Amino acid sequence: MILLGLTGSIGMGKSTTARMFANAGAAVYDADAAVHALYRGEAAPLIEAAFPGSTDDGVVDRRKLGAQVIGRPEAMRRLEEIVHPLVRNSEAAFLQEARQSAARIAVLDIPLLFETGGEERVRAAVVVTADPAIQRQRVLARPGMDAERLDALLAKQMPDAEKRRRAHFLIDTGHGLEPARRMVASVLRAVSALA
């Protein structure tokens, strides 16, 4: 089974691209969805113990947790020490299931692929990108988003140019869905040839 890492900055179209890979037959693991599930399940009591008042009815309240960790590197490190191993366990279970189902290609959709060293675990890194103006337009159209918050988020992420530099493959979503689908198909053909 060939393992690809899929990443991209906020507003680049990574979730849409992940669905394209899934629709084309690849097994896709969504790290963000795994974190959301963990926050509703096994991670919640561990996070509450480390950050009292961060949950409601046994579910992590992301705003309350954020108030305790954002801008506090030591608190963020403690949170990552709780969550990252649980996400890796979830990923391992996904990969085992993908192998058992004889998947030829599996995609790990990981927003912080490069920041966490995840590229070391995959055969190739696929970066989803778009023109910065398109990215801003997409993100600013989201409810509750403003330019100041977007700039703060972008300041915390690895720059798109650096992600593109590290990529084995690029998917440019700035030209519409059909061109992006063709790029996904091209990536799948290229990695299938490696098998």
C-alpha positions as CSV (number, residue, x, y, z in Angstrom):
1,M,0.0,0.0,0.0
2,I,1.3,3.4,-0.9
3,L,0.9,6.1,1.7
4,L,0.5,9.7,0.8
5,G,0.4,12.7,3.1
6,L,-2.0,15.5,2.2
7,T,-1.6,18.9,3.7
8,G,-2.3,22.6,3.0
9,S,-2.8,25.8,4.7
10,I,-6.2,27.1,5.8
11,G,-8.6,28.0,2.9
12,M,-6.6,26.1,0.3
13,G,-9.2,23.4,-0.3
14,K,-7.6,20.5,1.4
15,S,-10.9,19.0,2.6
16,T,-12.4,19.2,-0.8
17,T,-9.2,17.6,-2.3
18,A,-9.3,14.8,0.3
19,R,-12.9,14.0,-0.8
20,M,-11.6,13.9,-4.4
21,F,-9.0,11.3,-3.4
22,A,-11.7,9.3,-1.6
23,N,-14.0,9.5,-4.5
24,A,-11.2,8.2,-6.8
25,G,-10.9,5.1,-4.6
26,A,-8.1,6.0,-2.1
27,A,-8.6,5.2,1.6
28,V,-8.5,8.6,3.3
29,Y,-7.7,9.3,7.0
30,D,-8.9,12.8,8.3
31,A,-6.8,13.8,11.3
32,D,-9.0,16.8,12.1
33,A,-12.1,14.5,12.2
34,A,-10.1,12.1,14.5
35,V,-9.3,15.0,16.9
36,H,-13.0,16.0,16.9
37,A,-14.0,12.4,17.7
38,L,-11.4,12.2,20.5
39,Y,-12.6,15.5,22.0
40,R,-16.1,13.9,22.2
41,G,-14.6,10.6,23.6
42,E,-11.5,9.2,25.1
43,A,-9.4,12.5,25.1
44,A,-12.1,14.5,27.0
45,P,-11.4,13.3,30.5
46,L,-7.6,13.5,30.0
47,I,-7.9,17.0,28.8
48,E,-10.3,18.0,31.6
49,A,-7.8,16.6,34.1
50,A,-5.0,18.7,32.6
51,F,-7.1,21.8,31.9
52,P,-10.0,22.0,34.4
53,G,-13.1,23.6,33.1
54,S,-12.3,22.8,29.5
55,T,-15.2,20.4,29.0
56,D,-19.0,20.5,29.1
57,D,-20.9,17.3,29.7
58,G,-17.9,15.2,29.0
59,V,-17.1,16.9,25.7
60,V,-14.1,19.3,25.1
61,D,-15.3,22.8,24.6
62,R,-12.8,24.1,22.0
63,R,-13.3,27.8,23.1
64,K,-12.7,27.1,26.7
65,L,-9.7,24.9,25.9
66,G,-8.3,27.5,23.6
67,A,-8.5,30.2,26.3
68,Q,-6.2,28.0,28.4
69,V,-3.7,27.0,25.7
70,I,-3.5,29.7,23.0
71,G,-0.4,31.9,23.4
72,R,0.9,29.6,26.2
73,P,3.6,27.3,24.7
74,E,3.9,25.1,27.8
75,A,0.1,24.5,27.9
76,M,0.0,23.8,24.2
77,R,2.9,21.3,24.6
78,R,1.0,19.6,27.4
79,L,-2.2,19.4,25.2
80,E,-0.2,17.9,22.3
81,E,1.3,15.3,24.7
82,I,-2.2,14.2,25.4
83,V,-3.7,14.4,21.9
84,H,-1.0,13.4,19.5
85,P,-0.5,9.8,20.8
86,L,-4.3,9.3,20.6
87,V,-4.4,10.6,17.1
88,R,-1.5,8.3,16.1
89,N,-3.3,5.3,17.6
90,S,-6.4,6.3,15.5
91,E,-4.2,6.6,12.4
92,A,-2.6,3.2,13.1
93,A,-6.1,1.6,13.3
94,F,-7.1,3.3,10.1
95,L,-3.9,2.0,8.3
96,Q,-4.5,-1.5,9.6
97,E,-8.1,-1.5,8.3
98,A,-6.9,-0.1,4.9
99,R,-4.3,-2.9,4.6
100,Q,-6.9,-5.5,5.5
101,S,-9.3,-4.1,2.9
102,A,-6.4,-4.3,0.3
103,A,-6.3,-0.6,-0.4
104,R,-3.6,0.2,-2.9
105,I,-3.3,3.9,-1.9
106,A,-4.0,5.5,1.5
107,V,-4.0,9.2,2.1
108,L,-3.3,10.8,5.5
109,D,-5.0,14.2,5.6
110,I,-2.9,16.0,8.2
111,P,-3.0,19.8,8.4
112,L,0.3,19.9,10.3
113,L,2.1,17.2,8.2
114,F,5.4,19.0,7.9
115,E,5.2,20.8,11.3
116,T,4.9,17.4,13.1
117,G,7.4,15.5,11.0
118,G,4.6,13.4,9.4
119,E,6.3,13.5,6.0
120,E,8.7,10.9,7.3
121,R,5.9,8.4,7.6
122,V,4.6,8.8,4.0
123,R,5.9,7.9,0.5
124,A,5.1,11.3,-0.9
125,A,3.7,14.6,0.3
126,V,0.8,16.3,-1.6
127,V,0.3,20.0,-0.9
128,V,-3.0,21.7,-1.7
129,T,-2.4,25.3,-2.7
130,A,-4.1,28.3,-4.3
131,D,-3.3,32.0,-5.0
132,P,-3.2,33.9,-1.7
133,A,-6.0,36.2,-2.8
134,I,-8.3,33.2,-3.4
135,Q,-7.3,31.8,0.0
136,R,-8.2,35.0,1.8
137,Q,-11.5,35.3,0.0
138,R,-12.4,31.7,0.9
139,V,-11.4,32.1,4.6
140,L,-13.0,35.5,5.1
141,A,-16.3,34.1,3.8
142,R,-16.5,31.7,6.8
143,P,-18.8,32.6,9.6
144,G,-17.0,34.5,12.5
145,M,-13.8,35.1,10.5
146,D,-12.2,38.5,10.0
147,A,-8.9,39.7,8.6
148,E,-7.2,40.0,12.0
149,R,-8.1,36.4,13.0
150,L,-7.0,35.1,9.6
151,D,-3.7,36.9,9.8
152,A,-3.1,35.4,13.3
153,L,-3.9,31.9,12.0
154,L,-1.6,32.3,9.0
155,A,1.2,33.5,11.3
156,K,1.0,30.2,13.2
157,Q,1.2,28.0,10.1
158,M,4.1,27.1,7.9
159,P,4.0,29.5,4.9
160,D,2.5,28.1,1.8
161,A,5.7,28.7,-0.2
162,E,7.6,26.4,2.2
163,K,5.0,23.7,2.0
164,R,5.1,23.9,-1.8
165,R,8.9,23.6,-1.7
166,R,8.7,20.4,0.3
167,A,5.9,18.9,-1.8
168,H,6.3,15.9,-4.1
169,F,3.0,16.8,-5.7
170,L,0.9,20.0,-5.9
171,I,-2.8,20.3,-6.3
172,D,-3.8,23.9,-7.2
173,T,-7.5,24.4,-6.3
174,G,-7.6,28.0,-7.5
175,H,-8.7,27.2,-11.0
176,G,-11.9,25.3,-10.1
177,L,-13.0,21.7,-9.2
178,E,-12.4,20.0,-12.6
179,P,-8.8,21.0,-12.9
180,A,-8.2,19.9,-9.3
181,R,-9.9,16.6,-10.0
182,R,-7.6,16.1,-13.0
183,M,-4.5,16.9,-10.8
184,V,-5.7,14.3,-8.2
185,A,-6.1,11.7,-10.9
186,S,-2.6,12.5,-12.2
187,V,-1.2,12.1,-8.7
188,L,-2.9,8.7,-8.3
189,R,-1.6,7.5,-11.7
190,A,1.9,8.6,-10.8
191,V,1.9,6.9,-7.4
192,S,0.2,3.8,-8.8
193,A,3.1,3.4,-11.2
194,L,5.4,3.3,-8.2
195,A,3.6,0.3,-6.7
